[in-house]
Amino acid sequence: MMLTDGSFIVELFHQYEEDLDTTWSWFSDLNTLTADLLKMGNQLPFFVLEFLFQRSYKTADQATSNQALRTLALRFFNHALGRPLDMVFQNKQPPKHLLDLFRSSLLPATPPRNNCKAFAESVQCAELLCNAGITLRRKKANSLLEIDFRKLQIPPFALKIPPVAIDHLTSTILVNCVALEQCLNDTSKHFTAYIRFMNCLLRQPEDVRFLRTANIITRIQPDDHEYVINLLDSVREKIHFNARDSYLWKQYREIDSYYDSLGAYIWCNLAGYNVLSLVVSILAATIALCSWLFTWLLPTK
């Protein structure tokens, strides 16, 4: 069975590459097939795929053959996710299986380890952050993991998050990448950290609406807001993770620092006022001040 499945996968990648310029009509649902290939329970040892690939398609040497197989696999997955086909990241370590290869291709550069004693282990939800003056912006990035926040940037106080489509394929990727990280002690916990961060942002349907309005969360209807929250909650409940080890530790610190600042406090209080009422109040206060100054400056008889 392992050889049969492996032969199908190797031939699949080759057929896909040969039919890249066509509609690829011989398989109608690419996302479903991709999701099945990335499920943890369906993984084959990568050396089995390399063995079959080397004997099916003769290349100059083993290293070239292994590299070609990894490139073919990632180009196939890139097409399903809508990423540029030439965007192929190669991990120095040999992949354990297709899920490991795919996950490694999404990992961003990791900042230096957090050595700060004072550290925020959570962030406020999207609605509270927006009320405090932080704007949510869609970020063009190669990986959904590349979340960015800096107070000193243009525009200032913008939490930039790559778009994520909420569908069967994305759910499969998130769940299985987290499961892989939880099973391997020597593997970075990037997807686990991502789930934890997004779970902090999205705590109620209104938070999902903020990200949907910013085109960060796509392929979702208003009635599906609860589904997003339940998905993140269900994954979050099954993970064991120390936020101090998160690759997003700088974002935690920067967001928490701003949210506790005087500027955020003032913005939060202004956000509760109706704009028209606020303008009228300012005008009334200005008129009253001018009237008082006029009365005070008039010479007394």
Backbone bond lengths (Angstrom), bond angles and torsions (degrees), N, CA, C in turn:
res aa  C-N    CA-C-N  psi(-1)  N-CA   C-N-CA  omega(-1)  CA-C   N-CA-C  phi
1 M - - - 1.462 - - 1.530 111.22 -
2 M 1.343 116.65 -39.02 1.458 120.49 -179.97 1.531 111.01 -63.11
3 L 1.340 115.96 -41.96 1.462 119.85 179.26 1.526 111.32 -67.84
4 T 1.327 116.39 -36.79 1.469 120.23 178.89 1.524 110.64 -65.23
5 D 1.331 116.17 -48.50 1.468 120.24 179.09 1.533 110.87 -63.01
6 G 1.333 116.05 -42.58 1.450 119.68 179.92 1.516 112.44 -62.87
7 S 1.320 117.11 -41.15 1.465 121.20 178.52 1.525 110.81 -63.85
8 F 1.336 116.41 -39.21 1.467 119.98 177.70 1.521 110.67 -62.56
9 I 1.328 117.05 -43.72 1.469 120.42 -177.85 1.529 110.94 -64.67
10 V 1.331 117.11 -45.51 1.466 120.92 179.72 1.526 110.52 -61.21
11 E 1.322 116.68 -45.21 1.463 120.16 179.09 1.525 111.40 -66.51
12 L 1.339 116.78 -34.79 1.460 121.62 178.09 1.520 111.05 -59.07
13 F 1.329 116.51 -46.89 1.459 120.25 -179.05 1.524 111.22 -63.51
14 H 1.319 116.93 -39.27 1.459 120.10 179.61 1.521 111.42 -69.71
15 Q 1.323 117.33 -42.71 1.460 120.37 178.71 1.526 110.61 -62.71
16 Y 1.308 115.25 -40.40 1.468 119.03 178.31 1.525 110.99 -61.79
17 E 1.326 117.40 -45.36 1.466 121.78 -178.30 1.521 110.92 -63.77
18 E 1.317 117.25 -38.75 1.465 120.74 -179.36 1.527 111.76 -71.05
19 D 1.335 117.35 -31.78 1.468 121.66 -178.20 1.517 112.16 -101.34
20 L 1.333 117.60 23.44 1.458 121.27 -173.72 1.519 112.22 -63.65
21 D 1.326 117.48 -32.90 1.459 121.74 -177.14 1.524 112.99 -88.75
22 T 1.315 116.92 2.40 1.466 120.38 179.10 1.517 109.57 -107.79
23 T 1.312 116.87 -176.46 1.465 120.62 178.95 1.517 112.12 -78.32
24 W 1.320 116.84 -6.98 1.462 122.13 179.80 1.528 110.36 55.30
25 S 1.339 114.61 50.54 1.460 121.72 -172.49 1.520 113.35 -71.83
26 W 1.356 117.59 -12.09 1.463 118.00 -177.07 1.528 112.08 -73.83
27 F 1.329 117.07 -10.23 1.461 118.78 172.01 1.520 108.63 -138.38
28 S 1.324 117.14 120.01 1.456 121.19 -168.42 1.520 113.91 -84.15
29 D 1.306 119.22 -25.76 1.463 120.80 -175.08 1.522 109.90 -126.28
30 L 1.322 116.23 87.62 1.453 121.70 -178.24 1.523 111.92 -65.82
31 N 1.332 117.15 -37.10 1.463 120.27 -178.08 1.526 112.29 -64.11
32 T 1.331 116.31 -40.00 1.465 119.40 179.00 1.521 111.27 -63.72
33 L 1.313 116.93 -42.76 1.459 121.05 178.81 1.530 110.70 -65.15
34 T 1.331 116.37 -42.54 1.466 120.18 178.32 1.523 111.04 -61.48
35 A 1.327 116.57 -43.11 1.461 120.48 179.15 1.527 111.05 -61.48
36 D 1.332 116.91 -40.29 1.465 120.28 178.26 1.526 111.59 -65.32
37 L 1.320 117.46 -38.49 1.463 120.95 179.61 1.523 112.35 -67.85
38 L 1.348 117.06 -24.69 1.460 120.56 -176.28 1.533 113.11 -99.91
39 K 1.320 117.33 2.77 1.464 118.77 176.23 1.523 109.81 -74.02
40 M 1.310 116.22 137.10 1.459 120.92 -173.44 1.530 111.66 -62.01
41 G 1.312 116.79 -34.22 1.451 119.95 -179.31 1.518 113.97 -73.36
42 N 1.334 117.41 -10.45 1.462 121.31 -178.83 1.524 113.39 -103.97
43 Q 1.330 117.18 8.40 1.460 119.83 -173.64 1.531 112.70 -76.43
44 L 1.330 114.04 137.21 1.461 121.78 171.98 1.526 108.61 -107.36
45 P 1.328 118.69 145.34 1.471 119.41 175.14 1.526 109.80 -54.01
46 F 1.318 116.06 135.18 1.464 119.05 -175.30 1.530 111.68 -65.47
47 F 1.331 116.99 -27.76 1.464 118.53 179.97 1.533 111.26 -66.73
48 V 1.348 116.63 -25.32 1.470 119.48 175.50 1.529 109.75 -67.67
49 L 1.338 116.93 -43.97 1.454 120.66 177.80 1.532 110.73 -64.09
50 E 1.323 116.83 -39.42 1.468 119.92 178.27 1.528 110.73 -64.26
51 F 1.321 117.02 -41.04 1.462 121.54 178.66 1.530 110.92 -59.72
52 L 1.329 115.77 -47.13 1.466 120.13 -179.35 1.526 111.49 -68.42
53 F 1.324 115.89 -38.14 1.461 120.22 -179.05 1.533 110.89 -65.17
54 Q 1.339 116.31 -42.05 1.468 120.82 -178.67 1.531 111.36 -64.00
55 R 1.318 116.72 -34.93 1.462 119.88 -176.96 1.527 112.63 -87.82
56 S 1.288 116.12 -17.56 1.468 118.92 178.97 1.520 112.00 -89.32
57 Y 1.341 115.81 -33.23 1.458 119.65 -175.97 1.528 107.78 -134.49
58 K 1.316 115.36 107.28 1.454 121.30 -174.84 1.531 110.03 -69.72
59 T 1.330 116.01 131.49 1.457 122.13 175.90 1.515 108.68 -129.19
60 A 1.336 115.08 176.63 1.464 119.70 -174.33 1.517 111.95 -63.61
61 D 1.299 118.42 -43.17 1.459 121.14 -179.09 1.522 109.38 -154.03
62 Q 1.315 114.69 174.70 1.472 120.04 -175.68 1.522 111.52 -66.56
63 A 1.330 117.44 -41.59 1.467 120.41 -178.65 1.526 111.08 -61.02
64 T 1.323 116.19 -43.46 1.468 120.47 178.54 1.521 110.62 -64.03
65 S 1.313 116.79 -39.81 1.459 121.49 179.41 1.524 111.22 -63.59
66 N 1.327 116.83 -45.90 1.464 121.21 -179.80 1.526 111.18 -62.74
67 Q 1.348 116.10 -41.68 1.458 120.24 178.83 1.522 110.90 -64.06
68 A 1.333 116.71 -40.40 1.460 120.65 -179.80 1.519 111.32 -64.33
69 L 1.311 117.93 -39.42 1.461 121.31 179.04 1.527 110.60 -64.84
70 R 1.309 117.29 -43.37 1.468 120.29 179.21 1.529 110.81 -63.36
71 T 1.322 116.30 -41.07 1.459 119.88 178.91 1.518 111.23 -64.18
72 L 1.324 117.30 -44.37 1.464 121.17 178.08 1.528 111.22 -59.76
73 A 1.331 116.47 -44.74 1.466 120.49 -178.12 1.523 111.21 -63.41
74 L 1.331 116.41 -44.76 1.462 119.57 -177.70 1.524 111.64 -70.27
75 R 1.318 118.28 -34.87 1.463 120.38 175.91 1.530 110.59 -64.12
76 F 1.322 116.41 -36.90 1.463 120.62 176.78 1.530 110.38 -63.53
77 F 1.324 116.82 -47.51 1.462 120.56 -179.68 1.529 111.47 -68.01
78 N 1.330 118.07 -36.39 1.458 121.39 178.11 1.523 111.25 -60.18
79 H 1.326 116.00 -40.17 1.463 120.08 179.86 1.529 110.52 -63.52
80 A 1.300 117.06 -42.24 1.471 120.67 -179.37 1.526 111.47 -64.61
81 L 1.340 117.19 -34.02 1.459 121.47 -177.67 1.520 113.09 -91.40
82 G 1.328 117.02 -4.43 1.450 119.38 -178.44 1.510 114.17 76.93
83 R 1.320 117.41 18.95 1.462 120.74 176.98 1.525 109.63 -87.31
84 P 1.348 118.01 157.34 1.473 119.70 175.82 1.518 110.76 -56.55
85 L 1.324 116.76 136.06 1.460 120.60 -175.71 1.522 112.23 -65.57
86 D 1.348 116.96 -28.68 1.461 119.22 -177.81 1.524 112.41 -85.46
87 M 1.336 117.26 1.98 1.455 120.97 179.88 1.533 108.70 -85.44
88 V 1.301 115.97 91.39 1.461 121.64 -176.61 1.519 108.90 -126.78
89 F 1.308 116.32 116.70 1.456 121.47 176.87 1.524 108.84 -100.15
90 Q 1.290 115.61 136.43 1.455 119.57 -178.44 1.530 110.10 -114.98
91 N 1.293 115.99 119.58 1.452 121.05 175.52 1.532 108.93 -78.81
92 K 1.320 116.02 142.23 1.461 119.47 -179.78 1.527 111.17 -66.52
93 Q 1.322 116.58 -29.93 1.458 120.60 -179.75 1.535 109.80 -81.91
94 P 1.329 117.90 138.84 1.471 119.46 177.50 1.531 110.36 -64.58
95 P 1.323 118.09 136.34 1.468 120.42 -178.52 1.525 111.52 -69.31
96 K 1.317 114.93 149.74 1.464 120.61 177.78 1.527 110.63 -79.63
97 H 1.339 115.38 -34.35 1.463 121.45 -179.39 1.528 107.75 -166.34
98 L 1.316 118.01 -174.96 1.461 121.56 -176.74 1.521 112.32 -64.41
99 L 1.324 117.75 -39.80 1.457 120.60 178.72 1.525 110.59 -61.98
100 D 1.319 117.28 -42.38 1.459 121.32 178.19 1.525 110.84 -64.27
101 L 1.322 117.28 -40.89 1.461 121.53 178.33 1.524 110.69 -63.29
102 F 1.319 116.53 -46.94 1.460 120.86 -178.19 1.529 110.91 -65.12
103 R 1.314 116.86 -45.53 1.469 120.60 179.72 1.524 110.80 -59.22
104 S 1.330 117.07 -43.37 1.462 120.69 -178.68 1.523 111.64 -62.63
105 S 1.340 117.22 -30.02 1.463 120.34 -178.81 1.522 112.45 -72.00
106 L 1.322 117.56 -15.04 1.464 121.59 -178.48 1.525 113.43 -99.43
107 L 1.312 117.62 -5.72 1.461 119.84 -174.40 1.523 110.90 -73.87
108 P 1.340 117.81 127.48 1.461 120.74 176.83 1.523 110.60 -82.34
109 A 1.330 115.49 172.54 1.464 119.57 174.58 1.518 108.88 -64.33
110 T 1.314 117.02 132.89 1.456 121.98 -176.02 1.522 110.36 -92.87
111 P 1.351 118.63 128.46 1.456 120.40 178.19 1.519 111.08 -69.24
112 P 1.351 117.41 166.27 1.469 119.63 178.19 1.521 112.07 -55.63
113 R 1.289 115.87 153.85 1.458 121.85 -177.11 1.526 111.15 -61.54
114 N 1.300 115.88 144.38 1.462 121.46 -178.97 1.527 110.62 -75.55
115 N 1.331 114.97 119.83 1.467 120.42 177.40 1.522 111.65 -115.72
116 C 1.327 117.17 11.36 1.461 120.49 -178.31 1.533 110.66 -75.41
117 K 1.324 115.31 138.91 1.467 119.42 176.74 1.520 110.07 -75.39
118 A 1.351 115.97 -44.66 1.459 120.52 177.85 1.522 108.25 -85.11
119 F 1.318 115.70 118.12 1.464 118.66 -173.21 1.520 110.19 -147.38
120 A 1.349 114.79 132.32 1.461 120.51 177.52 1.519 109.33 -85.79
121 E 1.315 117.05 126.89 1.459 121.39 -178.61 1.513 112.88 -97.40
122 S 1.325 116.55 5.70 1.455 120.03 179.05 1.522 108.58 -156.38
123 V 1.330 116.03 167.02 1.458 121.93 173.55 1.520 108.06 -128.95
124 Q 1.314 115.40 161.98 1.447 120.49 179.74 1.528 109.98 -73.36
125 C 1.324 115.38 164.57 1.460 119.92 -179.33 1.525 109.92 -72.35
126 A 1.317 116.19 166.29 1.458 121.80 -174.54 1.525 112.34 -59.15
127 E 1.323 117.36 -40.20 1.462 120.05 -178.48 1.523 111.28 -63.86
128 L 1.326 117.59 -44.00 1.465 120.82 179.44 1.524 111.46 -66.42
129 L 1.329 116.98 -38.72 1.459 119.70 178.95 1.526 111.06 -64.84
130 C 1.322 116.95 -41.26 1.464 119.92 178.63 1.520 111.56 -66.54
131 N 1.322 116.34 -38.27 1.457 120.06 177.30 1.526 112.29 -66.33
132 A 1.334 116.46 -22.46 1.461 121.00 179.37 1.524 112.38 -90.27
133 G 1.328 117.80 3.73 1.452 120.57 176.38 1.512 115.42 102.42
134 I 1.311 118.31 0.10 1.465 121.35 176.74 1.523 109.24 -83.90
135 T 1.315 116.33 132.45 1.453 120.75 178.43 1.531 109.95 -101.31
136 L 1.308 115.84 142.81 1.460 122.07 177.16 1.525 108.78 -96.48
137 R 1.316 116.34 124.49 1.457 120.58 -177.32 1.519 110.93 -128.92
138 R 1.307 114.40 142.38 1.465 120.76 175.61 1.527 109.18 -75.24
139 K 1.322 115.77 130.33 1.463 120.90 -177.61 1.521 110.25 -109.69
140 K 1.316 115.54 132.45 1.451 120.46 174.48 1.522 108.47 -82.24
141 A 1.317 116.53 114.82 1.462 120.61 -174.68 1.521 109.79 -147.71
142 N 1.312 115.26 163.77 1.458 121.26 178.98 1.518 112.63 -82.25
143 S 1.322 116.70 -16.03 1.461 121.05 -177.42 1.512 109.60 -141.46
144 L 1.322 116.69 143.62 1.459 120.60 178.10 1.526 112.02 -68.04
145 L 1.326 117.72 -10.67 1.462 121.33 -178.66 1.523 113.55 -82.25
146 E 1.323 118.19 -9.81 1.468 122.20 -171.71 1.527 111.38 -84.68
147 I 1.321 116.63 69.24 1.460 123.34 177.83 1.525 108.96 -84.82
148 D 1.339 116.16 139.13 1.465 119.47 -174.84 1.519 110.62 -138.22
149 F 1.331 116.00 138.65 1.471 121.78 172.10 1.518 108.57 -150.04
150 R 1.332 115.25 125.72 1.460 121.65 173.88 1.513 108.36 -140.33
151 K 1.324 116.62 137.81 1.462 120.04 179.59 1.520 111.15 -69.60
152 L 1.332 116.93 -37.05 1.463 121.48 -178.76 1.524 108.97 -99.73
153 Q 1.312 115.85 89.70 1.454 122.28 -179.57 1.513 108.53 -159.48
154 I 1.303 116.97 174.89 1.462 122.25 176.97 1.534 107.69 -120.93
155 P 1.352 118.63 118.82 1.468 126.51 -6.44 1.528 110.77 -73.04
156 P 1.352 117.56 154.88 1.469 119.73 -178.29 1.526 111.77 -71.93
157 F 1.319 114.81 153.79 1.470 122.30 174.62 1.528 111.96 54.76
158 A 1.321 116.06 45.08 1.467 120.98 179.05 1.527 109.11 -110.29
159 L 1.328 115.68 124.34 1.460 121.54 174.06 1.523 107.09 -91.87
160 K 1.321 115.92 109.70 1.461 121.68 -174.27 1.530 109.96 -100.07
161 I 1.323 115.19 121.72 1.460 121.49 -175.67 1.528 108.93 -128.61
162 P 1.320 118.50 129.35 1.471 120.18 176.65 1.525 110.70 -63.79
163 P 1.313 117.72 150.97 1.469 120.43 -179.12 1.529 111.23 -67.92
164 V 1.315 114.92 147.15 1.457 120.74 177.14 1.526 107.90 -136.52
165 A 1.320 115.80 126.43 1.461 121.29 179.30 1.525 108.89 -87.83
166 I 1.302 115.63 125.89 1.467 119.92 179.35 1.528 108.22 -89.98
167 D 1.324 115.30 97.89 1.456 121.72 177.69 1.520 108.69 -148.94
168 H 1.329 115.77 -174.53 1.466 120.10 -176.80 1.519 112.14 -62.13
169 L 1.329 117.40 -39.88 1.463 120.60 -178.36 1.524 111.48 -66.43
170 T 1.327 117.08 -47.84 1.467 120.28 -179.69 1.523 111.28 -62.49
171 S 1.326 116.67 -42.52 1.467 119.83 178.40 1.522 110.98 -60.51
172 T 1.339 116.35 -41.83 1.461 120.64 178.64 1.522 111.28 -62.87
173 I 1.329 116.71 -42.85 1.463 121.14 179.80 1.522 110.79 -61.76
174 L 1.325 116.95 -48.84 1.467 120.42 -177.40 1.524 111.51 -62.86
175 V 1.320 116.27 -48.70 1.465 120.51 -176.56 1.523 111.34 -63.29
176 N 1.320 117.50 -44.48 1.463 120.57 -175.04 1.522 112.56 -77.29
177 C 1.319 118.31 -33.39 1.468 119.84 175.55 1.529 110.90 -67.49
178 V 1.319 116.86 -39.31 1.465 120.01 175.64 1.530 110.25 -64.81
179 A 1.329 116.62 -42.91 1.468 120.11 179.23 1.528 110.79 -60.66
180 L 1.325 117.16 -39.91 1.463 120.61 178.48 1.526 110.84 -63.65
181 E 1.323 116.58 -43.62 1.471 120.40 -179.82 1.522 111.80 -64.73
182 Q 1.316 116.82 -34.33 1.459 120.06 179.94 1.533 111.71 -72.78
183 C 1.323 116.47 -24.90 1.474 120.14 -178.76 1.523 112.75 -84.62
184 L 1.327 117.85 -24.03 1.468 121.81 -174.86 1.524 109.98 -110.92
185 N 1.306 116.30 116.41 1.468 120.18 -177.95 1.525 112.86 -72.13
186 D 1.327 117.00 -26.78 1.456 120.96 -175.79 1.532 112.60 -93.73
187 T 1.323 117.50 14.36 1.462 121.95 -177.64 1.523 110.12 -108.48
188 S 1.333 116.45 140.51 1.461 119.94 176.51 1.522 110.11 -62.27
189 K 1.319 116.24 155.34 1.466 121.50 -173.49 1.533 110.98 -109.78
190 H 1.325 117.13 47.62 1.454 120.56 -175.96 1.533 112.86 -64.35
191 F 1.324 117.69 -47.08 1.457 119.44 -179.06 1.526 111.52 -69.47
192 T 1.305 116.07 -33.47 1.466 119.83 175.48 1.521 110.08 -62.90
193 A 1.340 116.31 -44.07 1.464 120.94 178.38 1.527 111.13 -64.50
194 Y 1.331 116.68 -37.79 1.464 120.96 179.05 1.529 111.23 -63.38
195 I 1.333 116.07 -45.95 1.465 120.49 179.09 1.530 110.22 -61.05
196 R 1.303 116.79 -42.14 1.466 120.69 -178.69 1.530 110.73 -64.69
197 F 1.322 116.81 -42.59 1.460 120.74 -179.65 1.533 110.58 -65.06
198 M 1.335 116.51 -47.33 1.460 119.93 -179.43 1.523 111.35 -66.61
199 N 1.324 116.78 -31.38 1.456 120.59 177.05 1.526 111.33 -67.03
200 C 1.327 116.79 -31.86 1.465 120.73 174.53 1.527 110.75 -68.72
201 L 1.316 116.70 -41.20 1.472 120.98 -178.79 1.518 111.83 -68.61
202 L 1.330 117.06 -39.43 1.464 121.72 -171.58 1.524 109.58 -108.79
203 R 1.301 116.02 94.74 1.464 121.34 -177.81 1.518 112.48 -113.34
204 Q 1.323 116.81 -15.97 1.456 120.92 179.90 1.527 108.81 -151.04
205 P 1.345 118.05 162.66 1.475 120.10 -176.86 1.523 113.91 -54.91
206 E 1.326 117.89 -32.69 1.461 120.34 -179.78 1.527 111.29 -63.43
207 D 1.327 117.05 -34.21 1.465 120.15 177.33 1.526 111.01 -65.43
208 V 1.322 116.83 -39.86 1.464 120.88 178.19 1.524 109.88 -63.08
209 R 1.320 116.57 -37.00 1.468 120.53 179.74 1.531 110.78 -62.39
210 F 1.332 117.42 -38.67 1.458 120.36 179.08 1.534 110.81 -61.65
211 L 1.329 117.41 -45.03 1.462 120.61 -179.90 1.521 111.71 -71.68
212 R 1.309 116.91 -32.29 1.474 120.36 177.97 1.527 109.67 -69.36
213 T 1.331 117.55 -39.79 1.461 121.13 178.19 1.526 111.32 -63.14
214 A 1.329 116.54 -34.37 1.460 121.26 178.88 1.526 112.72 -82.58
215 N 1.333 117.53 5.57 1.477 123.31 -178.89 1.523 112.31 60.12
216 I 1.310 116.59 29.94 1.465 121.50 174.58 1.522 109.30 -87.24
217 I 1.313 116.96 -45.04 1.459 122.30 172.81 1.525 108.03 -97.28
218 T 1.320 116.72 122.87 1.462 121.10 -176.19 1.531 110.50 -122.85
219 R 1.317 114.84 173.03 1.479 122.96 179.83 1.525 111.90 55.44
220 I 1.309 115.51 44.32 1.459 119.08 -178.61 1.519 108.86 -141.14
221 Q 1.322 115.80 142.75 1.450 122.61 177.49 1.533 109.50 -98.03
222 P 1.341 117.07 158.32 1.473 119.35 179.00 1.529 113.79 -54.87
223 D 1.319 116.47 -30.70 1.462 119.68 -179.27 1.530 112.45 -73.68
224 D 1.334 117.03 -11.34 1.465 120.93 -175.87 1.527 113.08 -97.40
225 H 1.321 117.68 6.97 1.464 119.98 -177.81 1.527 111.74 -60.36
226 E 1.318 116.20 -40.02 1.464 120.09 179.14 1.530 111.20 -64.76
227 Y 1.341 116.50 -33.61 1.463 120.25 179.82 1.525 110.66 -61.45
228 V 1.332 117.50 -41.71 1.466 121.24 179.60 1.522 110.50 -61.23
229 I 1.318 116.41 -45.47 1.463 120.86 -179.03 1.526 110.46 -64.89
230 N 1.319 116.75 -43.86 1.469 120.36 -179.79 1.524 111.24 -64.79
231 L 1.341 116.73 -36.60 1.468 120.48 178.23 1.522 110.57 -62.71
232 L 1.325 117.05 -48.43 1.462 120.76 -179.50 1.531 111.26 -66.04
233 D 1.323 116.32 -40.46 1.472 119.97 179.47 1.527 111.49 -63.60
234 S 1.328 116.41 -41.76 1.461 119.77 -177.31 1.522 111.61 -66.02
235 V 1.335 116.92 -37.36 1.465 119.91 177.78 1.524 110.17 -73.96
236 R 1.312 116.50 -41.50 1.475 121.26 -177.49 1.529 111.53 -61.20
237 E 1.327 117.25 -36.24 1.466 120.35 -177.33 1.521 112.97 -67.13
238 K 1.330 117.30 -19.37 1.463 120.70 -173.89 1.525 113.39 -102.96
239 I 1.333 117.68 4.43 1.458 119.47 -176.19 1.522 110.82 -109.70
240 H 1.310 115.15 151.66 1.457 122.58 174.32 1.522 106.53 -119.13
241 F 1.340 115.42 117.33 1.455 118.42 -170.92 1.519 110.14 -154.95
242 N 1.324 115.56 138.39 1.453 122.44 175.39 1.524 108.40 -99.77
243 A 1.330 116.41 117.86 1.463 120.16 -176.13 1.526 112.05 -61.40
244 R 1.322 117.86 -23.00 1.464 120.72 179.15 1.526 110.76 -63.90
245 D 1.310 117.54 -26.22 1.466 121.61 179.50 1.528 112.64 -89.81
246 S 1.324 117.53 4.19 1.456 121.29 -176.40 1.526 111.19 -70.86
247 Y 1.324 116.23 142.29 1.461 119.81 174.15 1.531 110.99 -68.48
248 L 1.331 117.60 -11.81 1.461 123.18 179.20 1.530 112.47 -97.63
249 W 1.331 118.29 19.12 1.461 120.04 -174.06 1.529 111.83 -61.99
250 K 1.327 118.32 -33.92 1.463 120.49 177.98 1.521 111.18 -66.19
251 Q 1.339 116.61 -38.41 1.456 120.27 178.32 1.523 110.87 -65.56
252 Y 1.335 116.53 -41.12 1.468 120.24 175.19 1.525 110.02 -56.75
253 R 1.316 116.51 -48.04 1.471 121.12 -175.79 1.521 111.65 -65.74
254 E 1.339 116.91 -44.57 1.458 120.53 -177.41 1.529 111.57 -67.06
255 I 1.324 117.24 -42.84 1.463 120.66 -179.85 1.518 110.43 -65.73
256 D 1.322 116.74 -44.12 1.467 120.40 -179.80 1.522 110.84 -64.97
257 S 1.332 117.21 -39.07 1.458 121.15 179.34 1.522 110.72 -63.54
258 Y 1.323 116.86 -43.21 1.466 119.03 179.20 1.525 111.20 -68.58
259 Y 1.338 116.96 -42.81 1.465 119.89 -175.50 1.531 111.29 -62.56
260 D 1.326 117.65 -29.27 1.468 121.70 179.17 1.530 112.55 -89.29
261 S 1.329 118.04 4.01 1.461 121.15 -176.28 1.526 111.41 -84.12
262 L 1.341 115.67 166.10 1.463 121.36 178.52 1.524 111.26 -65.10
263 G 1.346 115.94 -38.17 1.461 119.42 179.89 1.517 112.35 -60.42
264 A 1.326 116.82 -41.67 1.461 120.42 178.50 1.526 111.03 -66.90
265 Y 1.333 115.98 -37.60 1.474 120.36 179.16 1.527 110.71 -62.78
266 I 1.339 116.65 -44.76 1.467 120.67 179.43 1.520 110.35 -64.78
267 W 1.340 116.36 -42.98 1.457 120.39 -179.49 1.523 110.89 -63.52
268 C 1.323 116.94 -40.17 1.470 120.43 179.02 1.521 111.19 -61.17
269 N 1.335 116.53 -40.32 1.459 119.78 -179.46 1.518 111.84 -71.80
270 L 1.330 117.22 -35.51 1.460 119.95 177.36 1.517 111.37 -69.83
271 A 1.323 116.23 -31.34 1.466 120.22 -176.90 1.520 112.05 -64.40
272 G 1.333 117.06 -22.48 1.454 119.80 -178.28 1.518 113.41 -79.79
273 Y 1.324 117.45 -10.57 1.453 120.72 -178.26 1.519 111.28 -92.09
274 N 1.323 114.37 146.63 1.453 120.33 170.05 1.523 108.51 -70.20
275 V 1.324 117.54 136.94 1.460 120.94 -174.86 1.523 111.31 -58.85
276 L 1.343 117.19 -45.57 1.461 120.50 -179.29 1.519 110.89 -63.53
277 S 1.340 116.66 -43.85 1.460 120.07 178.99 1.516 110.90 -62.32
278 L 1.336 116.31 -38.22 1.458 120.20 -179.91 1.522 110.70 -65.37
279 V 1.348 117.87 -42.50 1.461 121.30 179.37 1.523 110.61 -64.37
280 V 1.336 116.00 -43.98 1.470 120.18 179.05 1.520 110.66 -61.89
281 S 1.341 117.03 -40.85 1.458 120.48 179.86 1.529 110.99 -64.46
282 I 1.323 116.60 -41.35 1.467 120.14 179.26 1.525 110.73 -64.85
283 L 1.354 116.61 -42.51 1.465 120.13 178.50 1.522 111.58 -63.75
284 A 1.337 115.21 -41.87 1.466 118.84 179.83 1.524 110.63 -63.96
285 A 1.325 117.08 -41.85 1.462 120.72 178.57 1.522 110.94 -65.28
286 T 1.330 117.29 -37.23 1.465 121.19 178.97 1.517 111.27 -66.40
287 I 1.335 115.89 -44.39 1.474 120.21 178.45 1.518 110.72 -62.41
288 A 1.340 115.52 -42.94 1.469 118.91 179.63 1.525 110.96 -63.20
289 L 1.317 117.70 -39.64 1.461 121.54 179.83 1.524 110.68 -66.95
290 C 1.339 116.37 -43.32 1.463 119.66 178.83 1.526 111.12 -63.88
291 S 1.331 115.97 -39.53 1.467 119.91 178.56 1.520 111.13 -63.35
292 W 1.305 115.93 -41.57 1.467 119.52 179.81 1.527 110.81 -66.55
293 L 1.344 117.60 -42.19 1.457 121.13 179.09 1.526 110.50 -64.82
294 F 1.349 116.30 -40.14 1.460 120.06 179.73 1.523 110.54 -62.79
295 T 1.338 115.51 -42.63 1.465 119.92 179.33 1.523 111.20 -66.86
296 W 1.304 117.06 -38.62 1.454 121.23 -177.47 1.518 112.60 -71.65
297 L 1.358 115.91 -31.93 1.462 120.09 -177.18 1.522 112.71 -84.47
298 L 1.352 118.42 -16.48 1.460 120.64 179.15 1.532 109.67 -67.00
299 P 1.314 117.42 135.85 1.483 119.14 178.36 1.509 110.76 -67.23
300 T 1.274 116.50 138.45 1.469 121.80 179.34 1.515 108.38 -83.52
301 K 1.321 114.49 139.30 1.475 119.81 179.08 1.518 110.84 -85.23
